[in-house]
Amino acid sequence: MSMPFGTTIPARLAAAAAAVLVLLSGAPSAAQSRDLARFERAKEEFRQGMIHFNNMRYLASVEFFRRALSIHPDYYTAREYLARSYRLAGFTEEALGEWETLAEESPDNAPVRAKIDAIRFREGGLFAPGRSGEFVLADEYASAGMKRFRFPNPVDVAVDAGRNAYITSFSSGKLVKIDPNRQGIDSFSPSLESRLYGIDHFGGRIAVTDFGRDCVYLMNESLKILKTFGSAGSGEGLFHGPQGVCFDPAGRLYVVDSGNHRVQKFDGDGKFILSFGRQGKYEGELDKPSDCAADRERVYVADTGNNRVAVFDDSGNFLENLSVEGSERPRGVTLHGSSLVLADEKRGLIFYDIANKNAAAFSSWDGGKRSFRRSYAGLFDRDGFLYCLDYLQESLFIFSPLERRYSNYDLEIASIDTRKFPVVALYLNVRDRSGRPLYGLTRDNFSVVEDGARPSGIYVDYLRDRAPSAAMVLCVDRSRAMGAYHNDIPWVAEFILKKMRKNDSLKVAGFNDDYRTENDFDWSRRRALRALKERSYGEGRDIGKALYNAISDVAPKVNRRGVILVTDGREADGSFARYSEKVVIDYAKSHHVPVFIISLGAKDPSLSRIAAATGGSIYATREMDGLRGIYDRIRNGEEYRYVVVYSTFKSPALKGWWSDVRIEVDYRGQKGTEWGGYFVP
């Protein structure tokens, strides 16, 4: 059983020693009594700080943790929580200073060193997966071990935002969906004649080609067919052995019509737009093409029979042929940044830099002990993991860049909810070393230890299982200059208000030199408009304070969250005096709150940086499509937080006792650890 408060190892030893002396002498000495009394005062300050921390009032918790340390400087846990509070409040440099103080007091404390390394790495620059060009095997999905989710003779793979893999099996005519922990989720088999081939994923939809039935299936992530189009033939919208398929960034489809030696383009509903290519070996001609990839302007086609990649624009005009060094029989092609990932049947994977026209091959791993036998597909997911499908080995290999393999995940407990004790809920952020959120974890990836015991029945899907809804703060600049735009403010707000549903909520807040509530969180369009039409303009324009408070208001909400700032787009003297641009950005990113800015005038560089860095955008009033999309981007945004829920073995009779909690994430060979605790309520 732990002590009934968070404390240091030295402090716990001191408390134990004091208890022994009491037993031996019958009464504590005056000095011991003063020390214990001082520690009790520090503990009470710490307890008050924890109340604020768990309610996500981090700046308030900072004051109490600092008071606890001023009373008892060796209060190790108070300093840990002071560092956490600073970081979660956006004050990264202050957090780093406290973690470094802890490291000096305990040089061998690896978890504290990991906190420092994570902050320094993230502050030092962006992470570039695969920079070294070396990869290590992180996981393998072998068809033979998948039972009813086997995928014999696999030919293509797609990966969704939750890291679920979708694999097409040519010989069985089946599509299987496998989660990140190698558990089969679902399968799809259209008919006995089917020979499923190409697959791609975009915006929650999946496109799959059927080589045997000469058609394309559009389906959702549950593998339910939304539409089927195409049949056998050589006319518009007809196919002869369709193979690869890809979405472009606008959601349009390109289908490689291999038997007709061409590529056909369709809109997102399968309506024919155009086709390009014909059989041959000259410019603009193809020979049994097998796959394609598209960005906003170009389409890259794996021209298998001609051993090259043919490049067309999005209107089907031929641009160039790429002869990729080392390639012998290109089969699959995807895009990763400015590079092509080419799966070559004979050479494994080839990474081709489009700008520099350099190629690098990846064909073996584990010191050359293992290698590809017939590579059919390769792609990177958004977190830098490399997926490679081998037709002969009937396996999906997943690789991690070498530099990622030897870095840790960064975990943060944002709060602990014990209101339904003995049920405990840990609100947790999980990021990779570069600060990007880690998606798609399941309870199998988490382990919890509370006071040395492992509670059972961990549940992590609380937020994911909730119906989508949005919680937003509409933050309106009420500085004197904004009075000229008064009648425009309700107009721009209507882009959000008209779309809101009853399970959404919006707060209207105004600011100039102060920040104030004009209408608290609710779903009423009428009340919001009434608040927006009030004239309350004055001196000052403290944008930093307004954004910081708006983020504080929305961060604790369990909905999808966002802040919308309406201003004339100009910064004034003192706009970021108390809360700097960096503090606002770090605070928003700590809690995954995007900031959208509607500018009624200019676009100040500071505001543009804040919007871009937090995952939001800045729009002028003429950018109508952007304004219309703000609500949808917030409500349909991804949920980056995890809530780890479990039942503790503790009894309410232990009220006031401090429980140590340690939580670990283990995913594809990388781990992350966080620790903290709570007072039994």
N, C-alpha and C positions, 0 to 999 in steps of 0.2 A: 504494500500500500504506500502510495506517495504521501509526502507531507501535504497538509491542507492549504498550501499556497505555492505559487511558482517561486522558486528560489534557486540560488546557486549551489553547486556542490559544496564549496567552502561554507556557505551559510547553513546548509543542511547539517554539515558536520558540527558546526558551532552549536546549532540547536540541539543536536544529539548529545554533544558534550555537556551542554548546560543541563540537559535532563539528567544525565548521570550524576553530575555534581549535586543536583537537587536531591537525588535519591540518597547519596552518600552523606550529605551534610544536613539534610532535612529542610534546608531553605537556601535559595539562591543568594549569592553575594549581591551587594549593592550594584557593582559594575555589571554583573550578569543581568540583574533585573532591569537596569537602564538599557542594556543592549536588546533584551527581549522586547521591552516596551517600544524602543525605537523601531525594531523590526515590525512589530504589530502596526505601528502607525504607517510604515512604508507599505505593508501589505494592504491596508485599507485604501491607500491611494491607488495601488496597483489594481485592486478589485474595481474601483470606480473607473479606472482607465479601461479595463476589460469590458465594462458595460458599454462604453462609447465605441470601443473597437468593434465589438460584435454587432453594433448598430451602424457600422460603417461611418462613424463620425471620427475620422482619423486625427484631424487636427485637435479636436477636443481630447482624444485619448493621449496625444503627445504630451499635453500639459500635465496630466495625472502621472504618466510614466516618468516624466522628468522630476516631478515632486517626489515620487517614490525613491528615485536615485539620489536626490538631494538629501533625503533622510537616511538612506542606507545605500552608499555608493557601490557595495558589492552585490547588489540585487541583480544577479545575472539575467534572470528571466524578464525583469522589467526593462533591461537594456535591449534584450532581444525584441521585445514588443515595441520598444521605442523605434528601433531600426525598421521593423515591419511597418509601423504606422507612418513613418516618414516616406517610405517607398510607396505605399499604397495611396498616400496623399499627394504623390507627384514630386516630392522633394528628394530627388534621387541622390544628390551630392550629400545631403545630411544623413540619408540612410547609409550610404557608403562609409561615412565617418564613424557611425555607431557600430557597423559590422567590423570595421577595422579595429576599433577599440576592443571589441569582444575577441578578435583574433589575437591581439597582443596579450590579453589576459589568459587565453587558452590556445597556444600556438598549434597544438595538434588536433584542433577541432575541425575535422574535414568538412562537415556540413556548413559551418560558418565560412570556411574558405571557398566553398562552392558558391555561396551567396555573393561573395565579393567578386569571384571570377565571372559570374553571370552578369553582374552589373557592369564590370569593366569591359567585358567582351561586347556587350550590347551598346555601350556608350562609344566604343572604339570604332564602330563601322558596321556595314552590312555583311551578312554571312552569305557566301557564295558556294552552294553545294557543288561538290565535284571539282573544286578548284584544283586539287592535286591530280585528278584524273584516275585515282585509284578507288576501287570499291571493294567492300567486304560483304559476304552473304549475310543478310539479316533474317531471311525466312525463306521457306520453300513450301509450295502447295503441290504435292504430288498427287496425280489423278488416282493412282492405285490405292491411296489411303483415304479417299473421300467417300467410299461406300456409294450411296445412291446419288451423290453429287460428283461422280466421276466425270472426267472430260477427256475421253480418248481422242487422239489426233487433234489437239487444240490448234486453232489458227489465229485467233485475235483476242485482245483483252482491252477492257476499259475499266477505269477506276473512278468512283464518285467522290463527293466531298467527304463522306464518312469513311473513306478508304476501303469500301467494299469493292471487291474485284468481280467483274462480269467476264466470263470466259466462254467463247464459242467452240463447240466440238463438232468438227466436220463429219466424222464417221457416224456419230450417234445422232446428229441433227439436233443437238440440245444446247441450250444456254444455261449456265449455272451461275449463281450469285453466292459469293463466299465472303464472310466478314473478316476483319483484320486479325482475328484469332483462329483462323482456319476452320471455322464452323460454317457448314453449308446452310444457307438461308432459304433459297428458293431455286426453282429450275423452270425452264420453259421448253416445250417440245411441240412445234406446230403440227407436224404430220410425219408419217413414215417416209415420205419422199423428200423431206427437208434435208438440206445440207447447209447448216448455218455457217456463215463465213465472217464477214466484217462486222465490227461493232464500234460505236462511239457514244459518248455521254456528253450532254450539254444541258445546263439549266433544269435538271431534274428529269430530263427525257433521254431515252436511249433509242438509237437507230441500229437495226440489225439487218444484214442482207441474207437472203436465202438463195444460195447457189442452185439448189435443186429445183425450187419452185419459181425462180426468176422474179422475185419480188423483194420488197423492203417492208419491215415492220417498224412502226413507231410505237413505243411503249413507255410506261412510267417506271419508276425505280422498283415498283412491286411486280414488275414483269407482266403487267396487264396491257393488252394491246389497245392502243388509242386509234391507230389507223394502219391499214395495209394498202400499199399501192404497187403497181407494176405487174406485168405478166410477160410471157415469152414473145420475143420478136425483135425487130431492129428499128422500129419507128420511135417517135418521141415518147418517152416515158416507159418504153419496153426494154427488156433485158435479155441477154444471153450469157448466163453464168456471172451474175454480179458478185464482186469480191469486196474490196475495201470500201469504207464509207467514212465520211467525216463531216462534222459541223464546222461552219466558219464562226467567227465571233458574233455575228448577227443572227445565228441560229439557222442559217440556210444549209442545205444538205448537198454534198457532192458524193456521187455513187460511181465507183469504178465498174463500168460495164465491160468486163474483161473479154468476153467472147466476141463483142462488137468492137473491141480495141478503141474504146472511147471513155470519156467521163461525162456524166449527166448531172446537171445542177437543178435542184428543186427548192421551193420555199419550205418554210417550217412545217407546212401541212401536207407536203408531198406533191404540190402542184409543179409541173414541169416548167422550167425557165429556159434552159438552153443545153446544148451538148457541144463537145469539142473533141478533136482527135479522130484519126482514122488509122487503118493498118499501114505500117511501113516503118522505115528506119531513118527518114529524113526529118527536117524541122517540122514540128507540129504533129508528127506521126508517132504511133505507139504500137508495141507488139506485146500482147497479153499483159497489160498493166495489172497490178495487183493491189495497190493501196494508194491513198492520197492524204494530204494534210493541207490545211488552209489557214492563212491569217487574214487580215482585213483586205489585202490587195492582191495576194498571190495564192496560187494553188500548186502544190508540189506533188507530182505523180510518180510513183515507183514504176518505172517502165521496165519491167522485169526481163522481157525478151530482148531488149536492147541494152541491158546492163547500164542503166543510167537513171537519173531523175529528170523528168521533163517539167519545165516551169511555165505556167500560163498566168495571165492576169484573171481577175474575177469575172471578166466578160468572155473568157475563153480564148483570148488572143495569145499565141505562142510568144514566149519571151526568150528562153534559152534552154539548153540541155546541160546538166551538170554531170560530169564524169567524175565520180567519187573514187579517189585513190584507194585501192585495196578491195573494192567491191567486185563480186563475181556474179551474184544472183540476188539483187535486192528484192525483198518481199514485203516488208512493212515499213511505213514512214510516219513519224510524228514530229511535231515541233516542240522545242524546249528553248525558250528565249530566242536568241539569234542563231540557234543551231538546229540541224536536222538530226534526228535519231533514226538511223537506218538499220533495220534488221535484215541481215544478209544470210541466206540459207547456208552458205559455205564459210563465211568469215565471222559469224557472230554479230555483234553490234558495232556500228561505226558512227562516231559523232563527227558531223561535218559542219564546220563554221561557215555559214553562208557568206559573210562579208569577206573573210580572209581566204576562203576556199581551202582551208586546212582540214585534214581528216585524221582521226585517231581511232584505233580499233580496240575493242574490249571483247575478248573471246574466252578467257580462262581466269580462274581465281583459285584461292587456297594454295598459292605457290605452284600453280600449274597442275594440281592434282585433279581439278575438275574443269570442264569446259563445255561449251554449247556444242550440240550435235547437228541441230537444224533450227536455227533461230527464225521465228516467224513474226514476232512483234516485240516492240520495246517502247516504253514510255516512262516519263518522269511524272510523279504526282506533284501536287503543289508544295509539298514539304521536302522535296528533293530526293525521295526514295525512287529507285530505278526498278521498274517491273520488266522482266524479260520472259517471253513465252517460247518454250522449246517444243517443237512438234514431235520429234522422235522420243525425247525423254518424257513427254507428257507431263510436264511440270511447269509451274510458274515460279520463277526465281525472283526474289526481291532483294535488292542490294542497297546498302547504305554507303554514301561517300565516306572515305576513310576518316576525314577530319570530323565528320558528324559522329562516327562510331565511338570515338573516344571523348565525347563531350556528354554532359549530363543534361537531363531535362530540368527546367526551372519550375519549381512548385511554390505556390503561395496560398496560404489559408487566408481568405479575405474576411471571413467571419465564421463563428460557430453558433448555431441556433439550438438552444436547449429548452425552448418554450414547451415542447411536447415530451419532455423527459419522462421515461428513460430513452426515448428516441433522440438521437443526436444527429444534427445535419452540419456537415462541413462544406462551406462554400469555397471552392478551390479553383485557382487559375493554374493551368498547365501549359508551359511554353517550351519550345526548343531553345537552344543556346542563343539563337539570334533574336529571340523575343516573339517569334511567330506562334500563334496558338496551335496546340496539338489537338487534332480532331479525331472523332470516331473511337474513342476509348470505351471499353466496356468494363463491367465489374471485375472481369478476369484480369484486367490490367492494374487493379488497385489492391493494395493490402493495407489494413489498419491495425495498429497495435495500441491498445489503451492500458496503461499501467502494466505492461508486460503480457497482457492477454489479447488474443485475437477475437474480436466479436464476429459473429456469423451473420449471414443474411444481408450483405452489403448491397445497396441499391444505388445506382448512379444516373438513372434516366429521368429524374424528376422534372428537369427543365425541358428535356427533349419530348417528354410525353404530354406536356401542356399544349393546349390549342394555341396557335400563333396569335399574338396580340402585340400591340405597341404601347410603350409609355414614352412620352416626349415632353420636352420643355421648349416652348416657343418663346425665345428670349428677344425682347423688342428694345431696340435702342431708343431711349427717350431723351437723348441729348437735344440741346436747343436747335441744332441744325436739322435734326430729323423732323421738326415740325412741318417743314415744307413738303415732306412725303407722307403726311398723316393719312391722306385718303388712299394711298397706295398700299398701306400695311394690311388692311382687311382683305384686299384683293389678292395679295401674294399668299396670305394665310389660307385662303379658300382652297388652294391646291392641296393642302393637307386636310383641312376640316371636312371637305366634301367627301373624302374617302374614308373617314374614320368610322369604326364600328363600335358597338356597345361594349365590347370587351377591351377596347382601347382606352387610353386616358391621356389627356394633354393638360399641361400647366402653362398658363400665360404669365410671364414674368417681365417686368420692365426694369430698365436701369439707366442711370446717368452716372452720378457719383456714388450711388448706392444701388442695391439690388432688392427688389420687392415683388411680392406676389400680387398679381392683378386678378387672377382667377386660378384657384388651386386645381389639382388633378381631377378631371372628370371627362366625360365623353360628349358633353353638350356643345354643339356648334353654336347655338344661340348665345350661351353665356360667354363663350370665348370671344365671339364677335363683339358682344357688348363691352367686354373689357378692352378689346383692341381699339374701339372707337373713342375711349376716354382720352381726353387731352391732359397729359401730365408731364410736359417737357420742362427740363431744367438744365442747370449747369453740370458740366462734367461728362466724361465718357470713359468709364473704367471697364473696358472690355474684358480684361483678364479676370477681374473680380466677378463679373457677370457670368462668364463661361465657367469659372471654377465653381460658383454656387449652383449653376444649372446642372453641371455634371454631378455635384453632390446630391442634388434633389433626385436625379434619375438613377444613379448608380445602384441603390438598394432594391430597385424594382426587379421582379422576376420575369417581366415581359422582355421582348426585344426593345432596346432602348436607343434614344437618340436625342441630340440637342440641335435645334434650329435657331440660328441667330439672324435677325433681320436688322440691317444697318445700311448706312449709305456707303459702306466699304472703305471708309477712311479711318486711320488711326489718329488719335490726338495725344498731346503730351500727357503722360501719366496713365495711358490706357493699359499698360502692363507694368505699372510701378510695383504693386504688391505681389501679383501673381504673373510671373514672366511667361512669355510665349512657351518656353521649354517646360515650365511647371504645368501649364495647362495641357500641353501635349502629353507629357508623362502621366499625368493624372487620368486623362481620358483613355490612354492606351492601357493603363493598369486595370481599367474596368471595362474595356472593350466598348466604349461609348463613342460612336462617330459624331463628328460635329459638321453640320451642314450650314453654310452661310449663304443667305440671300442678300445680294448687294443691290441696293437701289441706285448706286452710283458707280464709283470706281471699285477696283479690286486690290486692296492693300496687300503687299507681299506677305506681311505677317499673318493676315487672315487666310491667305491662300495656302501658306505652309501649314497652319493649324488644321485646316480642312483636309488637306492631302495626307498629313501624317497620322490623323486619327481614323482614316478610312471613310471620311465624308467627301464633300465637294463644295466648291463655291460657284454660285450661279448668278448671272445678271438677269434682270427681269425679262430680257428678250430671249433667254434660253428656256423656252417653254417646255421642251421635252425633259430637260433636267429638273425643272420645278415640279412637273407632274410626277416624276419618279421618286421624289424624296420619301414620301410616305411608304411606297412599296419597298424601297431599299431598306428602310428601318424595320417595317413589319416582317418582311420576308428575309431579313438578314440572318446569318448563321448564329447559333448559340455557342459561344466560345467557353462558357463557364461550365463547371461540373459541380453538382451537389451530391456529396457522398453521404448517404443516410444509413444508419445502423442502430441497433438497440444495444445499449450498454448493459453490462451485468450489474451495475451499481444500484444501490437502493437509495431512495430519497432520505433515508435515515442518515446518510453520510453528508447531509447538507453542509456546504461550506468547504468541503475538501477539494483540493486541487487535483485534477486528473490529467496526467501527461498523455498526449496523443501524438502518435507518429504515423505518418502515412507515406506510402511508397508507390510509385508508378514504375512498371516494368513493361517496356514495349519494344520488340524487335532488337533486343540486345542492349538497349539503353535504359538507364534508370534515373529516377529523380526522387528526392526525399524531402519531406517537410515535417516539422514538428511544432507543437504548440500545446494548448490545453484549455481547460475550462473549469470553473467552479461548479460543483454539483448544486443545482438550484433547490 
